[in-house]
Amino acid sequence: MPKQWLKIAILYNLLERLDRGEERDFIAERAVLEEIGAVKEAIIDIGHRPFVIALQNEIEPVIQSLKEIQPDVVFNLCECVYGKASLEMSIPALLELFRIPYTGSPPLTLGLCLDKGKVKDILTSHGMLTPQYRIFDEETPPLRGNLFPLIVKPLHEDGSLGISKESVVYDNEGLNRQIQYILTKYRQPALVEKFIEGRELNVGLMERNGGVEVLAISEIDYSEFPEGIPKICGYEAKWVPESMEYQKSKPICPAPLDWVLQKRVEYLAIKTFKLFGCRDYARVDLRVDSEGKIYILEVNPNPDISPQSGMFRAIQARGMTYTEFINNLIERAYQRKD
């Protein structure tokens, strides 16, 4: 059991400029401030002492702050380093070297799950369905066969960065346009995968009482989308409140699933959580097609837990308070203290 109060360092990344992507991507970066406020308030409610540390353009000030504060636990909210999501894994690696326990998944899991191609390779090797895909680091020659529609995404981003209604393509011209967009704007390979029409489910998970628990499953209802607009949760739907996509994509939590489908989804989500070595909490995104086949789209360790997030809704629908959820993460991290 932890002592009466702990020193909890809330560590997050503060991005001052973007080296790639769109200017609007700053909206997602700034949204973390709301997340920090909610976590800080919960830590105070628990009775611990929060210290907020921002990672900016240099790592040395963070190291100095950690040495001065000597936190009992770091609440890790870092999603990128120096503006690069691919360096997210560096922060827990640093904390491991300093022997400071931290919340969330370990370095290998974070690094692995940010490579969407490797995630899909591992899922396929374990007999789990994921949309067919290819990775392109240059324009592709015309594809043959009845492959369309396809969806084009950045290989190493999260938070729906680089994804919009234009990401779903229906011919070779659109495909090459979007591949070139990812290559030039986001400076990384493009992941091209078969677009799965069907129900979209988000499954929040957390470790508690020695096992992995499924929080309430959430479904994104796209029924109000105009004809011809792809039913996807792109950047606008996730981060831009004034957009049609944001206003017309309605989360339903808990999702209206029949018992058999719910159990299948829960089983696959837990299996995925364990397969990738997720820790403390995570979210698995899936689609269910018209034949009832369940495709795993992405694995999200350390997902957004701000008050506007799907995880927050799932926590509440599970019958937990936000403070109870945060306390569980802190206690689990503290138990890993050397």
Rosetta blueprint (number, residue, H / E / L):
1 M L
2 P L
3 K L
4 Q L
5 W L
6 L L
7 K E
8 I E
9 A E
10 I E
11 L E
12 Y E
13 N E
14 L L
15 L L
16 E L
17 R L
18 L L
19 D L
20 R L
21 G L
22 E L
23 E H
24 R H
25 D H
26 F H
27 I H
28 A H
29 E H
30 R H
31 A L
32 V H
33 L H
34 E H
35 E H
36 I H
37 G H
38 A H
39 V H
40 K H
41 E H
42 A H
43 I H
44 I H
45 D H
46 I H
47 G L
48 H L
49 R E
50 P E
51 F E
52 V E
53 I E
54 A E
55 L E
56 Q L
57 N L
58 E L
59 I L
60 E H
61 P H
62 V H
63 I H
64 Q H
65 S H
66 L H
67 K H
68 E H
69 I H
70 Q L
71 P L
72 D L
73 V E
74 V E
75 F E
76 N E
77 L L
78 C L
79 E L
80 C L
81 V E
82 Y L
83 G L
84 K E
85 A H
86 S H
87 L H
88 E L
89 M L
90 S H
91 I H
92 P H
93 A H
94 L H
95 L H
96 E H
97 L H
98 F L
99 R L
100 I L
101 P L
102 Y E
103 T L
104 G L
105 S L
106 P L
107 P H
108 L H
109 T H
110 L H
111 G H
112 L H
113 C H
114 L L
115 D L
116 K H
117 G H
118 K H
119 V H
120 K H
121 D H
122 I H
123 L H
124 T H
125 S H
126 H L
127 G L
128 M L
129 L L
130 T L
131 P L
132 Q L
133 Y E
134 R E
135 I E
136 F E
137 D L
138 E L
139 E L
140 T L
141 P L
142 P L
143 L L
144 R L
145 G L
146 N L
147 L L
148 F L
149 P L
150 L E
151 I E
152 V E
153 K E
154 P E
155 L L
156 H L
157 E L
158 D L
159 G L
160 S L
161 L L
162 G L
163 I L
164 S L
165 K H
166 E H
167 S H
168 V E
169 V E
170 Y L
171 D L
172 N H
173 E H
174 G H
175 L H
176 N H
177 R H
178 Q H
179 I H
180 Q H
181 Y H
182 I H
183 L H
184 T H
185 K H
186 Y L
187 R L
188 Q L
189 P L
190 A E
191 L E
192 V E
193 E E
194 K E
195 F L
196 I L
197 E L
198 G L
199 R E
200 E E
201 L E
202 N E
203 V E
204 G E
205 L E
206 M E
207 E E
208 R E
209 N L
210 G L
211 G E
212 V E
213 E E
214 V E
215 L L
216 A L
217 I L
218 S E
219 E E
220 I E
221 D E
222 Y L
223 S L
224 E L
225 F L
226 P L
227 E L
228 G L
229 I L
230 P L
231 K L
232 I L
233 C L
234 G L
235 Y H
236 E H
237 A H
238 K H
239 W H
240 V L
241 P L
242 E L
243 S L
244 M H
245 E H
246 Y H
247 Q H
248 K H
249 S L
250 K E
251 P E
252 I E
253 C L
254 P L
255 A L
256 P L
257 L L
258 D L
259 W H
260 V H
261 L H
262 Q H
263 K H
264 R H
265 V H
266 E H
267 Y H
268 L H
269 A H
270 I H
271 K H
272 T H
273 F H
274 K H
275 L H
276 F L
277 G L
278 C L
279 R L
280 D L
281 Y E
282 A E
283 R E
284 V E
285 D E
286 L E
287 R E
288 V E
289 D L
290 S L
291 E L
292 G L
293 K L
294 I E
295 Y E
296 I E
297 L E
298 E E
299 V E
300 N E
301 P E
302 N L
303 P L
304 D L
305 I L
306 S L
307 P L
308 Q L
309 S L
310 G H
311 M H
312 F H
313 R H
314 A H
315 I H
316 Q H
317 A H
318 R L
319 G L
320 M L
321 T L
322 Y H
323 T H
324 E H
325 F H
326 I H
327 N H
328 N H
329 L H
330 I H
331 E H
332 R H
333 A H
334 Y H
335 Q H
336 R L
337 K L
338 D L
